[in-house]
Amino acid sequence: MSEKNKTTKDIQEALDKVRPMLQADGGDVELVSWDASTGTVQVQLMGMCVGCPMSQVTLKQGIEAEIKKAIPEVKEVISL
């Protein structure tokens, strides 16, 4: 398995940890891309997360925090 594939798998696993919290409120998150050169993960918020005034807090304090804890090379998580 290449390093990029391993990191992508690790990101998916981190997203799986926060997914139940999002789904409990009618939302979800999907991995769009991982750019190893910039350390940026791009995700798509879905369901009730779209347009929610708290979505940026969820993105930074929930999703980004969990991913950074699991994968130190991640510098930022952004959403489409």
N, CA and C atoms as a LAMMPS dump frame, in Angstrom:
ITEM: TIMESTEP
0
ITEM: NUMBER OF ATOMS
240
ITEM: BOX BOUNDS ff ff ff
-5.0000000000000000e+02 5.0000000000000000e+02
-5.0000000000000000e+02 5.0000000000000000e+02
-5.0000000000000000e+02 5.0000000000000000e+02
ITEM: ATOMS id mol type element x y z
1 1 1 N 0.856 -1.18 0
2 1 2 C 0 0 0
3 1 3 C 0.9 1.242 0
4 2 1 N 0.621 2.171 -0.899
5 2 2 C 1.416 3.391 -0.952
6 2 3 C 1.122 4.266 0.264
7 3 1 N 2.024 5.196 0.526
8 3 2 C 1.854 6.104 1.67
9 3 3 C 0.583 6.939 1.521
10 4 1 N 0.311 7.405 0.287
11 4 2 C -0.91 8.201 0.059
12 4 3 C -2.157 7.365 0.336
13 5 1 N -2.159 6.109 -0.124
14 5 2 C -3.309 5.24 0.122
15 5 3 C -3.486 4.951 1.606
16 6 1 N -2.372 4.769 2.332
17 6 2 C -2.458 4.516 3.763
18 6 3 C -3.022 5.743 4.481
19 7 1 N -2.548 6.926 4.104
20 7 2 C -3.042 8.154 4.727
21 7 3 C -4.526 8.346 4.408
22 8 1 N -4.916 8.083 3.179
23 8 2 C -6.329 8.195 2.803
24 8 3 C -7.171 7.237 3.637
25 9 1 N -6.69 6.024 3.833
26 9 2 C -7.403 5.04 4.66
27 9 3 C -7.506 5.538 6.102
28 10 1 N -6.413 6.109 6.624
29 10 2 C -6.42 6.641 7.993
30 10 3 C -7.396 7.81 8.13
31 11 1 N -7.479 8.645 7.107
32 11 2 C -8.437 9.769 7.123
33 11 3 C -9.863 9.219 7.146
34 12 1 N -10.128 8.212 6.326
35 12 2 C -11.46 7.597 6.299
36 12 3 C -11.819 7.046 7.674
37 13 1 N -10.857 6.411 8.33
38 13 2 C -11.113 5.852 9.663
39 13 3 C -11.41 6.958 10.681
40 14 1 N -10.705 8.083 10.576
41 14 2 C -10.975 9.215 11.47
42 14 3 C -12.365 9.785 11.205
43 15 1 N -12.746 9.864 9.936
44 15 2 C -14.094 10.341 9.599
45 15 3 C -15.156 9.385 10.14
46 16 1 N -14.859 8.097 10.11
47 16 2 C -15.804 7.103 10.634
48 16 3 C -16.05 7.301 12.133
49 17 1 N -15.062 7.865 12.843
50 17 2 C -15.234 8.116 14.281
51 17 3 C -16.197 9.271 14.55
52 18 1 N -16.19 10.283 13.69
53 18 2 C -17.078 11.442 13.911
54 18 3 C -18.412 11.294 13.203
55 19 1 N -18.482 10.378 12.258
56 19 2 C -19.706 10.209 11.46
57 19 3 C -20.96 9.95 12.308
58 20 1 N -20.917 9.094 13.338
59 20 2 C -22.142 8.86 14.133
60 20 3 C -22.695 10.141 14.777
61 21 1 N -21.816 11.034 15.214
62 21 2 C -22.254 12.3 15.795
63 21 3 C -22.986 13.139 14.739
64 22 1 N -22.451 13.174 13.532
65 22 2 C -23.077 13.934 12.461
66 22 3 C -24.405 13.31 12.046
67 23 1 N -24.419 12.001 11.919
68 23 2 C -25.626 11.3 11.491
69 23 3 C -26.741 11.413 12.519
70 24 1 N -26.391 11.538 13.789
71 24 2 C -27.402 11.687 14.837
72 24 3 C -28.201 12.974 14.646
73 25 1 N -27.578 13.963 13.999
74 25 2 C -28.257 15.229 13.732
75 25 3 C -28.702 15.356 12.279
76 26 1 N -28.679 14.257 11.551
77 26 2 C -29.162 14.262 10.167
78 26 3 C -28.13 14.672 9.137
79 27 1 N -26.868 14.707 9.522
80 27 2 C -25.815 15.103 8.592
81 27 3 C -24.866 13.964 8.284
82 28 1 N -23.835 14.28 7.543
83 28 2 C -22.794 13.3 7.23
84 28 3 C -21.612 14.046 6.62
85 29 1 N -20.534 13.328 6.392
86 29 2 C -19.334 13.904 5.795
87 29 3 C -18.72 12.873 4.865
88 30 1 N -18.133 13.359 3.776
89 30 2 C -17.511 12.479 2.791
90 30 3 C -16.147 13.054 2.424
91 31 1 N -15.146 12.195 2.334
92 31 2 C -13.817 12.61 1.912
93 31 3 C -13.84 12.916 0.42
94 32 1 N -13.339 14.092 0.052
95 32 2 C -13.233 14.475 -1.356
96 32 3 C -11.804 14.252 -1.843
97 33 1 N -10.827 14.786 -1.099
98 33 2 C -9.449 14.632 -1.531
99 33 3 C -8.472 14.827 -0.383
100 34 1 N -7.25 14.332 -0.596
101 34 2 C -6.146 14.504 0.343
102 34 3 C -4.947 14.95 -0.474
103 35 1 N -4.402 16.116 -0.166
104 35 2 C -3.239 16.647 -0.859
105 35 3 C -2.048 16.596 0.092
106 36 1 N -1.185 15.613 -0.1
107 36 2 C -0.041 15.421 0.79
108 36 3 C 0.943 16.584 0.706
109 37 1 N 1.024 17.247 -0.438
110 37 2 C 1.99 18.334 -0.588
111 37 3 C 1.637 19.551 0.257
112 38 1 N 0.345 19.776 0.502
113 38 2 C -0.082 20.921 1.323
114 38 3 C -0.594 20.497 2.692
115 39 1 N -0.838 19.204 2.869
116 39 2 C -1.397 18.717 4.132
117 39 3 C -2.871 19.041 4.277
118 40 1 N -3.552 19.231 3.15
119 40 2 C -4.956 19.646 3.17
120 40 3 C -5.883 18.48 2.829
121 41 1 N -6.89 18.315 3.667
122 41 2 C -7.956 17.348 3.426
123 41 3 C -9.188 18.151 3.024
124 42 1 N -9.833 17.73 1.953
125 42 2 C -11.063 18.39 1.519
126 42 3 C -12.215 17.411 1.732
127 43 1 N -13.253 17.88 2.401
128 43 2 C -14.426 17.059 2.671
129 43 3 C -15.672 17.755 2.139
130 44 1 N -16.73 16.987 2.031
131 44 2 C -18.041 17.516 1.648
132 44 3 C -19.001 17.227 2.79
133 45 1 N -19.55 18.273 3.388
134 45 2 C -20.585 18.086 4.396
135 45 3 C -21.897 17.808 3.678
136 46 1 N -22.718 16.945 4.246
137 46 2 C -23.951 16.531 3.581
138 46 3 C -25.123 16.582 4.55
139 47 1 N -26.303 16.429 4.003
140 47 2 C -27.523 16.379 4.81
141 47 3 C -27.759 17.673 5.559
142 48 1 N -28.136 17.563 6.823
143 48 2 C -28.463 18.729 7.637
144 48 3 C -27.242 19.613 7.913
145 49 1 N -26.033 19.1 7.671
146 49 2 C -24.824 19.91 7.875
147 49 3 C -24.722 21.033 6.843
148 50 1 N -25.32 20.817 5.671
149 50 2 C -25.282 21.823 4.618
150 50 3 C -26.142 23.012 5.057
151 51 1 N -25.52 24.152 5.147
152 51 2 C -26.242 25.36 5.525
153 51 3 C -26.441 25.551 7.02
154 52 1 N -26 24.606 7.826
155 52 2 C -26.148 24.739 9.275
156 52 3 C -25.201 25.83 9.769
157 53 1 N -25.69 26.736 10.614
158 53 2 C -24.814 27.799 11.101
159 53 3 C -23.656 27.291 11.968
160 54 1 N -23.763 26.084 12.475
161 54 2 C -22.696 25.51 13.308
162 54 3 C -21.74 24.619 12.505
163 55 1 N -21.929 24.53 11.205
164 55 2 C -21.13 23.59 10.417
165 55 3 C -19.633 23.911 10.442
166 56 1 N -19.246 25.171 10.49
167 56 2 C -17.817 25.502 10.532
168 56 3 C -17.201 25.104 11.873
169 57 1 N -17.976 25.218 12.945
170 57 2 C -17.504 24.774 14.26
171 57 3 C -17.339 23.258 14.241
172 58 1 N -18.315 22.57 13.691
173 58 2 C -18.246 21.107 13.572
174 58 3 C -17.046 20.709 12.726
175 59 1 N -16.835 21.421 11.627
176 59 2 C -15.726 21.112 10.726
177 59 3 C -14.388 21.263 11.438
178 60 1 N -14.178 22.377 12.118
179 60 2 C -12.87 22.666 12.722
180 60 3 C -12.666 21.952 14.059
181 61 1 N -13.648 22.002 14.938
182 61 2 C -13.463 21.452 16.284
183 61 3 C -13.806 19.973 16.38
184 62 1 N -14.561 19.469 15.435
185 62 2 C -14.908 18.047 15.447
186 62 3 C -14.119 17.269 14.415
187 63 1 N -14.407 17.517 13.146
188 63 2 C -13.812 16.745 12.06
189 63 3 C -12.309 16.985 11.959
190 64 1 N -11.898 18.266 11.858
191 64 2 C -10.475 18.569 11.713
192 64 3 C -9.676 18.091 12.919
193 65 1 N -10.197 18.307 14.112
194 65 2 C -9.485 17.893 15.323
195 65 3 C -9.265 16.379 15.34
196 66 1 N -10.273 15.614 14.975
197 66 2 C -10.154 14.15 14.972
198 66 3 C -9.145 13.68 13.925
199 67 1 N -9.196 14.276 12.744
200 67 2 C -8.267 13.878 11.682
201 67 3 C -6.833 14.243 12.056
202 68 1 N -6.619 15.456 12.575
203 68 2 C -5.261 15.876 12.955
204 68 3 C -4.698 15.013 14.082
205 69 1 N -5.561 14.59 14.988
206 69 2 C -5.115 13.723 16.083
207 69 3 C -4.623 12.38 15.529
208 70 1 N -5.311 11.863 14.527
209 70 2 C -4.964 10.562 13.96
210 70 3 C -3.831 10.641 12.935
211 71 1 N -3.753 11.756 12.216
212 71 2 C -2.783 11.894 11.134
213 71 3 C -2.07 13.233 11.274
214 72 1 N -0.931 13.264 11.96
215 72 2 C -0.236 14.522 12.238
216 72 3 C 0.17 15.328 10.996
217 73 1 N 0.355 14.656 9.851
218 73 2 C 0.758 15.387 8.647
219 73 3 C -0.37 16.222 8.049
220 74 1 N -1.595 16.046 8.523
221 74 2 C -2.711 16.882 8.076
222 74 3 C -2.591 18.243 8.745
223 75 1 N -2.6 19.296 7.93
224 75 2 C -2.47 20.658 8.435
225 75 3 C -3.812 21.389 8.504
226 76 1 N -4.734 21.02 7.593
227 76 2 C -6.015 21.732 7.525
228 76 3 C -7.069 20.832 6.898
229 77 1 N -8.306 21.013 7.354
230 77 2 C -9.456 20.345 6.729
231 77 3 C -10.39 21.445 6.262
232 78 1 N -10.735 21.384 4.979
233 78 2 C -11.658 22.371 4.407
234 78 3 C -12.851 21.65 3.811
235 79 1 N -13.932 22.39 3.651
236 79 2 C -15.126 21.789 3.08
237 79 3 C -15.513 22.519 1.803
238 80 1 N -16.118 21.79 0.891
239 80 2 C -16.583 22.373 -0.37
240 80 3 C -17.723 23.313 -0.135
